[in-house]
Amino acid sequence: MSIPAKVSSVPANVIFRTAAKDDLAAIVALLADDAIGAGREGDIEAYRTAFADIDADPRNHLVVADIDGEVAGTLQLTFIPGLSRMGTERAQIEAVRVGSAHRGRGLGHQMIDWAIGEARRRGCGLVQLTSGKRRGDAIRFYESLGFEATHEGMKLPL
């Protein structure tokens, strides 16, 4: 698969790092920066416990794409042990967001490549992610990176 030309417009100084407490407001802003997120994300206080739990869990990694000190993107990478596939560990990519000022320049592609690389380094047998059915652009983006819709996902709000 060839890399689209627009990938070259990603700044060379992108740093992928573990999110810090001071990044929480920027991450929440990224989560709320679209029509779906705007309707379900809220006050930053609601996120502090979740952030602490993720930060304390060695299988969970909340990551930011930092460009010159700005949180330009975020994702959560979770490593899940399993019995299926002969005990294969899998990596789950969640909550992928790129700030509106950085969209369309290849940062999302770079973020997913980074996450896949981390999964490979850890020895995972597969990488999985979900995307809301209303996120057509995101689904096309993931398909362009080689992801396939092989399963039907279901949720039950509690």
PyRosetta script that sets phi, psi and omega in degrees:
from pyrosetta import init, pose_from_sequence

init()
pose = pose_from_sequence("MSIPAKVSSVPANVIFRTAAKDDLAAIVALLADDAIGAGREGDIEAYRTAFADIDADPRNHLVVADIDGEVAGTLQLTFIPGLSRMGTERAQIEAVRVGSAHRGRGLGHQMIDWAIGEARRRGCGLVQLTSGKRRGDAIRFYESLGFEATHEGMKLPL")
pose.set_psi(1, 131.2)
pose.set_omega(1, 178.3)
pose.set_phi(2, -84.7)
pose.set_psi(2, 148.2)
pose.set_omega(2, 179.5)
pose.set_phi(3, -84.7)
pose.set_psi(3, 129.2)
pose.set_omega(3, -179.9)
pose.set_phi(4, -58.6)
pose.set_psi(4, 147.1)
pose.set_omega(4, -178.2)
pose.set_phi(5, -57.9)
pose.set_psi(5, -32.2)
pose.set_omega(5, -176.5)
pose.set_phi(6, -64.7)
pose.set_psi(6, -18.0)
pose.set_omega(6, 178.3)
pose.set_phi(7, -59.3)
pose.set_psi(7, -31.7)
pose.set_omega(7, -177.3)
pose.set_phi(8, -66.4)
pose.set_psi(8, -13.5)
pose.set_omega(8, 179.6)
pose.set_phi(9, -84.5)
pose.set_psi(9, -3.1)
pose.set_omega(9, 175.3)
pose.set_phi(10, -68.5)
pose.set_psi(10, 130.6)
pose.set_omega(10, 178.2)
pose.set_phi(11, -57.0)
pose.set_psi(11, 141.2)
pose.set_omega(11, -179.6)
pose.set_phi(12, -69.8)
pose.set_psi(12, -16.1)
pose.set_omega(12, -174.9)
pose.set_phi(13, -95.4)
pose.set_psi(13, 27.4)
pose.set_omega(13, 175.8)
pose.set_phi(14, -73.4)
pose.set_psi(14, 130.9)
pose.set_omega(14, 176.9)
pose.set_phi(15, -119.4)
pose.set_psi(15, 127.5)
pose.set_omega(15, 173.3)
pose.set_phi(16, -95.7)
pose.set_psi(16, 123.6)
pose.set_omega(16, -177.4)
pose.set_phi(17, -144.0)
pose.set_psi(17, 160.0)
pose.set_omega(17, 175.1)
pose.set_phi(18, -64.5)
pose.set_psi(18, 134.6)
pose.set_omega(18, 179.2)
pose.set_phi(19, -65.6)
pose.set_psi(19, 142.4)
pose.set_omega(19, 176.6)
pose.set_phi(20, -107.6)
pose.set_psi(20, 162.7)
pose.set_omega(20, 178.3)
pose.set_phi(21, -52.5)
pose.set_psi(21, -38.3)
pose.set_omega(21, -179.1)
pose.set_phi(22, -66.6)
pose.set_psi(22, -14.4)
pose.set_omega(22, 178.9)
pose.set_phi(23, -87.0)
pose.set_psi(23, -10.1)
pose.set_omega(23, -170.1)
pose.set_phi(24, -57.5)
pose.set_psi(24, -44.9)
pose.set_omega(24, -179.6)
pose.set_phi(25, -61.3)
pose.set_psi(25, -41.1)
pose.set_omega(25, 179.6)
pose.set_phi(26, -67.0)
pose.set_psi(26, -38.5)
pose.set_omega(26, 178.6)
pose.set_phi(27, -65.7)
pose.set_psi(27, -45.2)
pose.set_omega(27, 178.6)
pose.set_phi(28, -61.6)
pose.set_psi(28, -39.6)
pose.set_omega(28, 177.4)
pose.set_phi(29, -61.7)
pose.set_psi(29, -39.7)
pose.set_omega(29, 177.1)
pose.set_phi(30, -64.8)
pose.set_psi(30, -41.0)
pose.set_omega(30, 179.4)
pose.set_phi(31, -62.7)
pose.set_psi(31, -31.5)
pose.set_omega(31, -177.1)
pose.set_phi(32, -91.6)
pose.set_psi(32, -1.4)
pose.set_omega(32, -171.5)
pose.set_phi(33, -87.3)
pose.set_psi(33, 45.4)
pose.set_omega(33, 168.9)
pose.set_phi(34, -161.3)
pose.set_psi(34, 171.6)
pose.set_omega(34, -173.5)
pose.set_phi(35, -61.0)
pose.set_psi(35, -37.6)
pose.set_omega(35, -178.9)
pose.set_phi(36, -74.3)
pose.set_psi(36, -48.8)
pose.set_omega(36, -178.8)
pose.set_phi(37, -64.1)
pose.set_psi(37, -35.7)
pose.set_omega(37, -179.2)
pose.set_phi(38, -60.0)
pose.set_psi(38, -28.9)
pose.set_omega(38, -179.0)
pose.set_phi(39, -86.6)
pose.set_psi(39, -8.9)
pose.set_omega(39, -176.2)
pose.set_phi(40, -128.7)
pose.set_psi(40, -13.2)
pose.set_omega(40, 179.3)
pose.set_phi(41, -91.6)
pose.set_psi(41, 160.4)
pose.set_omega(41, -173.7)
pose.set_phi(42, -151.6)
pose.set_psi(42, -145.3)
pose.set_omega(42, -175.2)
pose.set_phi(43, -62.4)
pose.set_psi(43, 137.5)
pose.set_omega(43, -175.9)
pose.set_phi(44, -59.1)
pose.set_psi(44, -28.4)
pose.set_omega(44, -178.9)
pose.set_phi(45, -58.4)
pose.set_psi(45, -32.2)
pose.set_omega(45, -178.5)
pose.set_phi(46, -67.2)
pose.set_psi(46, -16.0)
pose.set_omega(46, -174.2)
pose.set_phi(47, -98.5)
pose.set_psi(47, -13.4)
pose.set_omega(47, -172.8)
pose.set_phi(48, -62.2)
pose.set_psi(48, -43.7)
pose.set_omega(48, 179.2)
pose.set_phi(49, -65.9)
pose.set_psi(49, -44.0)
pose.set_omega(49, 178.7)
pose.set_phi(50, -60.7)
pose.set_psi(50, -42.1)
pose.set_omega(50, 178.9)
pose.set_phi(51, -60.1)
pose.set_psi(51, -46.2)
pose.set_omega(51, -179.8)
pose.set_phi(52, -62.3)
pose.set_psi(52, -40.9)
pose.set_omega(52, 179.0)
pose.set_phi(53, -64.4)
pose.set_psi(53, -44.5)
pose.set_omega(53, 178.5)
pose.set_phi(54, -62.9)
pose.set_psi(54, -45.0)
pose.set_omega(54, -177.7)
pose.set_phi(55, -62.3)
pose.set_psi(55, -32.3)
pose.set_omega(55, -177.6)
pose.set_phi(56, -84.5)
pose.set_psi(56, -12.3)
pose.set_omega(56, -174.6)
pose.set_phi(57, -94.9)
pose.set_psi(57, 115.9)
pose.set_omega(57, -176.9)
pose.set_phi(58, -66.4)
pose.set_psi(58, -14.5)
pose.set_omega(58, 177.6)
pose.set_phi(59, -91.7)
pose.set_psi(59, -4.9)
pose.set_omega(59, -178.7)
pose.set_phi(60, -115.2)
pose.set_psi(60, 136.9)
pose.set_omega(60, -179.5)
pose.set_phi(61, -136.1)
pose.set_psi(61, 112.3)
pose.set_omega(61, 173.8)
pose.set_phi(62, -93.2)
pose.set_psi(62, 118.9)
pose.set_omega(62, -170.1)
pose.set_phi(63, -120.5)
pose.set_psi(63, 144.8)
pose.set_omega(63, 172.5)
pose.set_phi(64, -120.3)
pose.set_psi(64, 148.7)
pose.set_omega(64, 170.0)
pose.set_phi(65, -96.6)
pose.set_psi(65, 112.0)
pose.set_omega(65, -174.3)
pose.set_phi(66, -102.8)
pose.set_psi(66, 124.7)
pose.set_omega(66, 175.6)
pose.set_phi(67, -121.6)
pose.set_psi(67, 109.3)
pose.set_omega(67, 179.8)
pose.set_phi(68, 53.0)
pose.set_psi(68, 42.3)
pose.set_omega(68, 177.9)
pose.set_phi(69, 84.1)
pose.set_psi(69, -1.0)
pose.set_omega(69, 178.1)
pose.set_phi(70, -101.0)
pose.set_psi(70, 134.1)
pose.set_omega(70, 173.9)
pose.set_phi(71, -77.4)
pose.set_psi(71, 101.3)
pose.set_omega(71, -175.8)
pose.set_phi(72, -93.0)
pose.set_psi(72, -19.0)
pose.set_omega(72, -179.7)
pose.set_phi(73, -161.7)
pose.set_psi(73, 166.5)
pose.set_omega(73, 179.0)
pose.set_phi(74, -152.7)
pose.set_psi(74, 157.3)
pose.set_omega(74, 169.9)
pose.set_phi(75, -159.6)
pose.set_psi(75, 159.6)
pose.set_omega(75, 173.9)
pose.set_phi(76, -114.5)
pose.set_psi(76, 129.7)
pose.set_omega(76, 180.0)
pose.set_phi(77, -117.4)
pose.set_psi(77, 119.9)
pose.set_omega(77, -177.6)
pose.set_phi(78, -121.2)
pose.set_psi(78, 133.8)
pose.set_omega(78, 178.3)
pose.set_phi(79, -100.9)
pose.set_psi(79, 124.9)
pose.set_omega(79, -172.1)
pose.set_phi(80, -117.9)
pose.set_psi(80, 116.9)
pose.set_omega(80, 174.6)
pose.set_phi(81, -73.7)
pose.set_psi(81, 150.7)
pose.set_omega(81, 179.4)
pose.set_phi(82, -153.0)
pose.set_psi(82, 159.2)
pose.set_omega(82, 176.7)
pose.set_phi(83, -89.8)
pose.set_psi(83, -31.5)
pose.set_omega(83, -178.1)
pose.set_phi(84, -67.5)
pose.set_psi(84, 163.1)
pose.set_omega(84, -178.4)
pose.set_phi(85, 57.5)
pose.set_psi(85, 40.9)
pose.set_omega(85, 177.2)
pose.set_phi(86, 60.0)
pose.set_psi(86, 40.8)
pose.set_omega(86, 176.4)
pose.set_phi(87, 78.8)
pose.set_psi(87, 23.0)
pose.set_omega(87, -177.9)
pose.set_phi(88, -68.0)
pose.set_psi(88, 130.5)
pose.set_omega(88, 170.5)
pose.set_phi(89, -80.3)
pose.set_psi(89, 142.2)
pose.set_omega(89, 177.9)
pose.set_phi(90, -121.7)
pose.set_psi(90, 157.2)
pose.set_omega(90, 175.9)
pose.set_phi(91, -109.2)
pose.set_psi(91, 133.3)
pose.set_omega(91, 177.9)
pose.set_phi(92, -110.1)
pose.set_psi(92, 124.4)
pose.set_omega(92, 176.5)
pose.set_phi(93, -102.0)
pose.set_psi(93, 127.0)
pose.set_omega(93, -177.2)
pose.set_phi(94, -133.4)
pose.set_psi(94, 161.6)
pose.set_omega(94, 168.9)
pose.set_phi(95, 50.3)
pose.set_psi(95, 47.1)
pose.set_omega(95, 177.7)
pose.set_phi(96, -78.0)
pose.set_psi(96, 123.7)
pose.set_omega(96, 178.0)
pose.set_phi(97, -142.2)
pose.set_psi(97, 139.7)
pose.set_omega(97, 173.4)
pose.set_phi(98, -120.6)
pose.set_psi(98, 131.4)
pose.set_omega(98, 178.9)
pose.set_phi(99, -58.0)
pose.set_psi(99, 144.1)
pose.set_omega(99, -175.3)
pose.set_phi(100, -56.4)
pose.set_psi(100, -31.9)
pose.set_omega(100, 179.3)
pose.set_phi(101, -71.0)
pose.set_psi(101, -14.4)
pose.set_omega(101, -175.8)
pose.set_phi(102, -113.8)
pose.set_psi(102, 0.5)
pose.set_omega(102, -177.7)
pose.set_phi(103, -71.6)
pose.set_psi(103, 150.7)
pose.set_omega(103, 175.6)
pose.set_phi(104, 79.1)
pose.set_psi(104, 9.9)
pose.set_omega(104, -178.0)
pose.set_phi(105, -115.9)
pose.set_psi(105, 3.8)
pose.set_omega(105, 176.2)
pose.set_phi(106, 98.2)
pose.set_psi(106, 1.3)
pose.set_omega(106, -179.2)
pose.set_phi(107, -64.3)
pose.set_psi(107, -41.8)
pose.set_omega(107, 178.5)
pose.set_phi(108, -58.8)
pose.set_psi(108, -42.6)
pose.set_omega(108, 177.7)
pose.set_phi(109, -60.3)
pose.set_psi(109, -44.8)
pose.set_omega(109, 179.8)
pose.set_phi(110, -64.3)
pose.set_psi(110, -39.4)
pose.set_omega(110, 179.2)
pose.set_phi(111, -64.0)
pose.set_psi(111, -45.7)
pose.set_omega(111, -179.5)
pose.set_phi(112, -66.6)
pose.set_psi(112, -41.6)
pose.set_omega(112, 176.3)
pose.set_phi(113, -57.9)
pose.set_psi(113, -41.8)
pose.set_omega(113, 178.6)
pose.set_phi(114, -61.5)
pose.set_psi(114, -46.8)
pose.set_omega(114, -178.5)
pose.set_phi(115, -63.1)
pose.set_psi(115, -41.7)
pose.set_omega(115, 177.9)
pose.set_phi(116, -63.4)
pose.set_psi(116, -40.8)
pose.set_omega(116, 177.4)
pose.set_phi(117, -61.0)
pose.set_psi(117, -41.1)
pose.set_omega(117, 177.1)
pose.set_phi(118, -63.5)
pose.set_psi(118, -40.9)
pose.set_omega(118, 178.9)
pose.set_phi(119, -63.6)
pose.set_psi(119, -42.0)
pose.set_omega(119, 178.2)
pose.set_phi(120, -63.3)
pose.set_psi(120, -44.8)
pose.set_omega(120, -179.7)
pose.set_phi(121, -59.6)
pose.set_psi(121, -33.3)
pose.set_omega(121, -179.0)
pose.set_phi(122, -81.4)
pose.set_psi(122, -13.6)
pose.set_omega(122, 179.1)
pose.set_phi(123, 91.2)
pose.set_psi(123, 17.4)
pose.set_omega(123, 178.9)
pose.set_phi(124, -63.1)
pose.set_psi(124, 148.5)
pose.set_omega(124, 179.2)
pose.set_phi(125, -90.0)
pose.set_psi(125, -16.8)
pose.set_omega(125, 176.8)
pose.set_phi(126, -161.9)
pose.set_psi(126, 160.2)
pose.set_omega(126, 175.0)
pose.set_phi(127, -118.6)
pose.set_psi(127, 134.7)
pose.set_omega(127, 179.0)
pose.set_phi(128, -131.2)
pose.set_psi(128, 155.6)
pose.set_omega(128, 175.3)
pose.set_phi(129, -154.9)
pose.set_psi(129, 164.0)
pose.set_omega(129, 173.6)
pose.set_phi(130, -126.3)
pose.set_psi(130, 157.1)
pose.set_omega(130, 174.9)
pose.set_phi(131, -143.8)
pose.set_psi(131, 139.1)
pose.set_omega(131, 179.6)
pose.set_phi(132, -59.1)
pose.set_psi(132, 142.4)
pose.set_omega(132, -178.2)
pose.set_phi(133, -60.0)
pose.set_psi(133, -24.5)
pose.set_omega(133, 179.1)
pose.set_phi(134, -80.5)
pose.set_psi(134, -5.0)
pose.set_omega(134, -179.1)
pose.set_phi(135, -97.4)
pose.set_psi(135, 65.3)
pose.set_omega(135, -177.1)
pose.set_phi(136, -57.1)
pose.set_psi(136, -42.9)
pose.set_omega(136, 179.5)
pose.set_phi(137, -62.6)
pose.set_psi(137, -41.5)
pose.set_omega(137, 179.8)
pose.set_phi(138, -64.9)
pose.set_psi(138, -42.7)
pose.set_omega(138, 179.4)
pose.set_phi(139, -61.6)
pose.set_psi(139, -45.4)
pose.set_omega(139, 177.2)
pose.set_phi(140, -61.9)
pose.set_psi(140, -39.1)
pose.set_omega(140, 177.8)
pose.set_phi(141, -60.3)
pose.set_psi(141, -49.7)
pose.set_omega(141, -178.8)
pose.set_phi(142, -63.7)
pose.set_psi(142, -39.3)
pose.set_omega(142, 177.3)
pose.set_phi(143, -63.0)
pose.set_psi(143, -36.6)
pose.set_omega(143, 179.2)
pose.set_phi(144, -66.3)
pose.set_psi(144, -19.7)
pose.set_omega(144, 178.8)
pose.set_phi(145, -93.7)
pose.set_psi(145, 1.5)
pose.set_omega(145, 176.8)
pose.set_phi(146, 103.0)
pose.set_psi(146, -1.7)
pose.set_omega(146, 176.8)
pose.set_phi(147, -71.9)
pose.set_psi(147, 144.6)
pose.set_omega(147, 179.6)
pose.set_phi(148, -123.4)
pose.set_psi(148, 143.1)
pose.set_omega(148, 175.6)
pose.set_phi(149, -81.7)
pose.set_psi(149, 87.4)
pose.set_omega(149, -175.1)
pose.set_phi(150, -97.4)
pose.set_psi(150, -12.5)
pose.set_omega(150, -176.3)
pose.set_phi(151, -136.8)
pose.set_psi(151, 161.7)
pose.set_omega(151, 170.3)
pose.set_phi(152, -98.3)
pose.set_psi(152, 123.4)
pose.set_omega(152, 177.2)
pose.set_phi(153, -93.4)
pose.set_psi(153, 148.0)
pose.set_omega(153, 179.8)
pose.set_phi(154, -135.9)
pose.set_psi(154, 148.9)
pose.set_omega(154, 177.6)
pose.set_phi(155, -134.0)
pose.set_psi(155, 152.8)
pose.set_omega(155, 175.3)
pose.set_phi(156, -132.5)
pose.set_psi(156, 101.6)
pose.set_omega(156, 179.0)
pose.set_phi(157, -62.0)
pose.set_psi(157, 137.7)
pose.set_omega(157, 179.3)
pose.set_phi(158, -113.8)
pose.dump_pdb("model.pdb")
